[in-house]
Amino acid sequence: MQPITRASDGVIRFRGNAIVEWLVDTGRVNLNEIASHGFPQADMEQFWQLLGYSVSGYGDLSFISPETVQAADELANRISDQP
């Protein structure tokens, strides 16, 4: 599980990986192609975390397991309870 933080905009999200974000932002990686490639679920879950996805949006992705969503939500709830 990638660390979860409150971003500067107040959104609770996974801590992104600058290299992964650069690959996507520059178009070197196509998210639709990745989603349809058939990679293992654990790798897909981690990849979307590395993008710095919001925890609330992450739970809406169809390929994320309910167990991973629950674990991320629990971590996010701890952060949201902090001042």
Secondary structure, DSSP 8 states (H G I E B T S, - for coil): ---EEE-TTS-EEE---HHHHHHHHTTSS-HHHHHTTT--HHHHHHHHHHTT-BHHHHTT-TTS-HHHHHHHHHHHHHHHT--
